[in-house]
Amino acid sequence: MKRHGSLVAKIGAALALIVLAEILIEDGNGAVVGGFAFAWIAALLVAAGLALIAWRLLAGKSAAWLINANALAAVTVLVTASVIDLGATAAAWNARTTLARGKAGPPLDLCYMARLGSSSLVSLAVLEQHAKQPGLRDRLAYLRWKDQAEMASAQADWRLWTPRDARRLATIRGMFGTKAPRLRPAPDGRSCDGLILPPPKVEQMPAPLSTPAPQMPAPPPPSPTTPAPKPLTPGAQQ
């Protein structure tokens, strides 16, 4: 019985590690949602473990039962988390909170939404439809179109095709079509949240200091001519 319980626990732990690796892996768009997923999974596993420990004490279950029950709970939680797109859940919650509270709610982190990749595409589209400020609408349109173009390119490849992204792409095309939106020109690119980057500052070099030309010393004044000495006697002059 103990050997059987240990085998079940090992199989459950192996399956849990496999599913956890699938959750933490990057998706096709490079968005990592492992931190968000791991936090929820850890909380659920801790809660399930505490509940099972309490039930074991109340019902008088064995230690093998507790090990098997924890392994089964871990597999159930991880398989459920691998089926549910936690990134899309987080993006949808952010979008609903922003639309419900407006400026009174927490600021919308568009960089985080962009890092979620295809998971936030539908939420970005919903925010774009309800955006009233032209600047915010332009930023949302840029982020939405960037994800939409990447998803369309991935869905065209049969090796990257997924039914979940196919449904998302069909939803977005039903909302906005397939034409690129009219975006504001951004010659210097955009930041992660869609803001247009300003042109780089050109540092002006200070003008070199002009060195005055060396002055030549003035020539000395001419010496006065010495008059010839006069003769002492008139005879000498003759």
C-alpha positions in Angstrom: 0.0 0.0 0.0 2.8 2.4 0.9 4.6 1.5 -2.4 1.5 2.1 -4.3 1.0 5.5 -2.7 4.6 6.5 -3.3 4.2 5.5 -7.0 1.1 7.6 -7.4 2.8 10.6 -5.7 5.8 10.3 -8.0 3.6 10.2 -11.1 1.6 13.1 -9.9 4.8 15.1 -9.2 6.1 14.4 -12.6 2.9 15.4 -14.3 2.8 18.6 -12.2 6.3 19.5 -13.3 5.5 18.9 -17.0 2.4 21.1 -16.8 4.2 23.8 -14.9 6.9 23.9 -17.5 4.3 24.3 -20.2 2.8 27.2 -18.3 6.1 29.0 -17.7 7.3 28.6 -21.3 7.2 31.6 -23.6 4.4 31.8 -26.1 4.8 32.4 -29.8 4.8 36.2 -29.3 7.5 36.1 -26.7 5.2 37.2 -23.8 6.1 35.6 -20.5 3.2 35.2 -18.1 5.0 32.8 -15.8 5.2 35.2 -12.8 1.5 35.9 -12.8 0.6 32.2 -13.3 3.1 31.0 -10.7 1.6 33.3 -8.1 -1.9 32.1 -8.6 -0.8 28.4 -8.8 1.2 28.7 -5.6 -1.7 30.3 -3.7 -4.1 27.6 -4.9 -1.7 24.8 -4.0 -1.1 26.2 -0.5 -4.8 26.6 0.1 -5.5 23.1 -1.1 -2.6 21.7 1.0 -3.9 23.3 4.2 -7.4 22.1 3.5 -6.2 18.5 3.0 -4.1 18.6 6.2 -7.1 19.8 8.1 -9.3 17.1 6.6 -6.7 14.4 7.4 -6.6 15.5 11.1 -10.4 15.5 11.3 -11.0 12.3 9.4 -8.0 10.4 10.7 -6.6 9.7 7.3 -3.1 8.2 6.8 0.0 9.9 5.6 -0.1 8.0 2.2 -3.6 9.4 1.7 -2.4 13.0 2.3 0.5 12.5 -0.2 -1.8 11.1 -2.9 -4.4 13.8 -2.3 -1.8 16.6 -2.6 -0.4 15.1 -5.8 -3.9 14.9 -7.2 -4.7 18.5 -6.2 -1.4 19.7 -7.7 -2.1 18.0 -11.1 -5.7 19.3 -11.1 -4.6 22.9 -10.4 -1.8 22.8 -12.9 -3.9 21.2 -15.7 -6.6 23.7 -15.1 -4.1 26.6 -15.3 -2.6 25.2 -18.5 -6.1 25.2 -20.1 -7.1 28.7 -19.0 -5.2 31.6 -20.5 -4.1 33.5 -17.3 -2.6 36.3 -19.4 -5.9 36.9 -21.1 -7.7 36.8 -17.7 -5.3 39.4 -16.4 -5.7 41.6 -19.4 -9.5 41.4 -19.3 -9.5 42.3 -15.7 -7.3 45.4 -16.3 -9.6 46.4 -19.2 -12.8 46.0 -17.1 -11.3 48.0 -14.2 -10.2 50.8 -16.5 -13.5 51.1 -18.2 -15.5 50.9 -14.9 -13.4 53.3 -12.8 -11.8 55.5 -15.5 -9.3 58.0 -14.1 -10.4 57.1 -10.5 -9.0 53.6 -10.9 -5.4 52.5 -11.1 -3.4 53.7 -14.1 -3.4 51.3 -17.1 0.0 49.6 -17.6 0.1 49.4 -21.4 3.7 48.0 -21.3 2.4 45.1 -19.3 -0.5 44.6 -21.7 1.9 44.7 -24.7 4.2 42.0 -23.0 1.2 39.7 -22.8 1.2 39.4 -26.6 -1.7 37.7 -28.2 -3.4 37.2 -24.7 -4.2 40.9 -24.5 -5.3 41.5 -28.1 -9.0 41.4 -27.5 -8.7 43.6 -24.4 -6.6 46.2 -26.3 -9.3 46.2 -29.0 -12.1 46.8 -26.4 -10.1 49.6 -24.9 -9.5 51.1 -28.3 -13.2 51.2 -29.1 -14.0 53.0 -25.8 -11.0 55.4 -25.8 -12.1 59.1 -26.0 -8.7 60.8 -26.1 -7.1 60.8 -29.6 -3.7 60.3 -28.1 -4.7 57.2 -26.1 -6.7 55.8 -29.0 -3.6 56.2 -31.3 -1.5 54.3 -28.8 -4.0 51.5 -28.3 -4.4 51.2 -32.1 -0.7 50.9 -32.5 -0.4 48.1 -29.9 -3.5 46.3 -31.2 -2.4 46.4 -34.8 1.1 45.3 -33.9 -0.3 42.2 -32.1 -2.8 41.6 -34.8 -0.2 41.6 -37.6 2.1 39.3 -35.6 -0.8 36.9 -34.9 -1.9 36.9 -38.5 1.6 36.0 -39.6 1.8 33.2 -37.0 -1.6 31.8 -37.9 -0.6 31.6 -41.6 2.1 29.1 -40.5 0.5 25.7 -39.9 3.2 24.9 -37.3 2.2 28.0 -35.2 -1.5 27.8 -35.7 -3.7 27.4 -32.6 -7.4 27.4 -32.3 -7.3 29.9 -29.4 -5.5 32.5 -31.5 -7.7 31.7 -34.5 -10.8 32.7 -32.5 -9.1 35.8 -31.3 -8.0 36.8 -34.8 -11.5 36.3 -36.1 -12.9 38.4 -33.3 -10.5 41.3 -34.0 -11.2 41.2 -37.7 -14.9 41.4 -37.0 -14.3 44.5 -34.9 -11.7 46.4 -37.1 -11.3 44.5 -40.3 -7.9 43.7 -41.9 -6.8 47.2 -42.9 -4.1 48.9 -40.9 -5.3 51.9 -38.8 -4.2 55.4 -39.5 -1.5 56.1 -37.0 0.3 59.2 -36.2 3.8 59.4 -37.8 6.5 58.2 -35.5 9.8 58.7 -37.3 11.8 58.0 -34.2 9.8 54.9 -33.1 7.5 54.3 -30.1 8.0 53.1 -26.6 6.6 49.9 -25.1 3.3 51.7 -24.2 2.8 53.2 -27.7 4.0 56.7 -26.9 5.8 58.4 -29.8 9.4 58.9 -29.0 10.8 62.5 -29.3 13.7 63.1 -31.7 17.1 62.6 -30.1 18.7 65.7 -28.8 21.6 66.9 -30.9 24.4 68.0 -28.6 26.1 71.2 -30.0 29.8 71.3 -29.5 31.0 74.6 -28.0 32.9 76.8 -30.4 36.6 76.8 -29.9 38.0 79.8 -28.2 39.9 82.1 -30.7 43.5 82.6 -29.7 44.8 86.2 -30.4 47.7 86.4 -32.7 51.0 87.1 -31.0 52.0 90.8 -31.2 55.5 91.6 -32.5 57.4 94.1 -30.3 57.6 97.6 -31.7 60.9 98.6 -33.2 63.0 100.9 -31.0 62.8 104.6 -32.0 65.7 106.0 -34.2 68.6 107.5 -32.3 69.1 111.2 -32.8 72.0 112.2 -35.1 75.1 113.6 -33.4 76.2 117.0 -34.9 79.8 117.2 -36.1 82.2 118.9 -33.6 83.1 122.5 -34.4 86.8 123.4 -34.9 88.5 124.9 -32.0 90.4 127.7 -34.0 89.6 129.4 -37.2 92.9 128.3 -38.7 92.1 124.7 -38.3 88.9 125.2 -40.2 90.9 126.5 -43.3 
